[in-house]
Amino acid sequence: MAVYALAPNPVSTYVYRTFTSTHTLYQDTLLLTSIACVLSSYSIRVANTSTLTVAITGSTLTISGYYTDCFIDQYFQFRTSASTTTLSSVTSYASLPANYYKAVKFRPDLNTTTSVNIIIVTNNGTINMVQTVYNDWNYERNRFINGFIRRGEFDSVTSNTLYFNQSISDLPT
């Protein structure tokens, strides 16, 4: 038996923003007869991190949560201490060391969107969905300023002010 979702794909969303997408499950696309299903498993194919919940209650499928760090074509350059001019680089916020001397360069991921494949397996069949996730450069800009520039020890404006190591969280828990 086949199972179909109406709407066939989750709503588009921005990275780092919470969303909820609700779908009614059907056994036939012509008669639109809803069908109760039991969720067996699901998988989300995304470049990096996602915090999603997939649930089925009767004939209603709900996908909710948010995506983090799924735009990964970026890099950070920094100096590790005042006594070196050697630059180090990493490709993610998670890879930044706890302490470094000075932020030097950041290049954000320039992709505007990414597609996420969601595969949902039920007792009545498998549903394949694709969700579009938009890049949010305002969020990245703020995270760059607070989480990269100000996290270093060296203040390029005054050349002597030290910032406290700031702890930022992407989303409230």
C-alpha positions, -999 to +999 in steps of 0.1 A: +000+000+000+012+035-007+009+065+015+009+102+004+012+134+022-008+165+015+011+190+011+038+168-005+067+188+010+073+207+043+071+245+043+103+263+033+122+278+063+152+298+072+182+283+089+181+289+127+143+296+127+118+273+143+091+260+120+061+236+121+048+218+090+016+198+092+005+172+066-025+149+062-017+113+052-037+097+024-037+062+009-050+074-025-043+106-044-076+105-063-101+098-036-082+116-008-091+091+018-071+098+049-052+069+065-040+064+101-003+055+101+023+046+127+057+061+124+084+034+121+115+057+115+127+088+097+159+102+084+169+137+076+197+143+050+212+176+057+248+189+054+254+193+091+231+198+121+193+197+125+171+196+155+138+182+140+110+162+154+088+140+132+055+127+147+024+110+134-009+112+152-036+092+134-035+106+099-016+138+107+021+141+101+039+169+119+075+180+112+089+207+135+122+221+148+150+241+132+182+237+112+216+248+124+249+251+105+236+235+073+255+261+052+290+248+055+310+264+027+326+290+050+358+296+068+374+316+096+409+328+098+425+340+131+458+345+149+464+322+178+486+346+198+501+381+198+536+367+192+528+351+158+517+363+124+508+328+113+471+324+104+450+294+114+417+286+098+387+264+104+354+259+085+329+260+113+320+278+146+322+245+164+359+241+153+370+275+166+394+271+196+382+282+230+408+310+229+425+329+201+442+362+198+426+380+168+399+374+142+413+381+108+389+370+081+355+353+077+340+342+044+303+331+048+286+305+027+273+323-003+246+297-012+211+312-009+193+278-003+199+242+004+176+212-001+170+188+028+157+153+020+134+138+046+125+101+044+096+090+066+088+053+070+054+043+083+035+010+086+017+019+054+047+029+032+075+054+028+071+092+022+100+111+005+100+148+011+122+177+002+124+209+022+140+241+011+161+259+037+171+295+031+204+310+043+201+338+069+230+362+065+218+386+092+220+358+118+254+348+104+266+385+106+255+388+142+271+355+151+303+366+133+304+398+153+296+384+187+309+349+184+341+354+163+353+390+165+344+398+201+355+364+213+391+370+205+414+387+230+425+416+208+403+446+201+413+461+168+397+495+176+415+504+208+444+479+204+444+472+241+409+463+253+403+426+261+369+411+256+356+385+279+350+351+263+313+354+254+291+324+253+263+326+228+236+301+220+220+297+186+185+292+198+168+290+232+163+255+245 
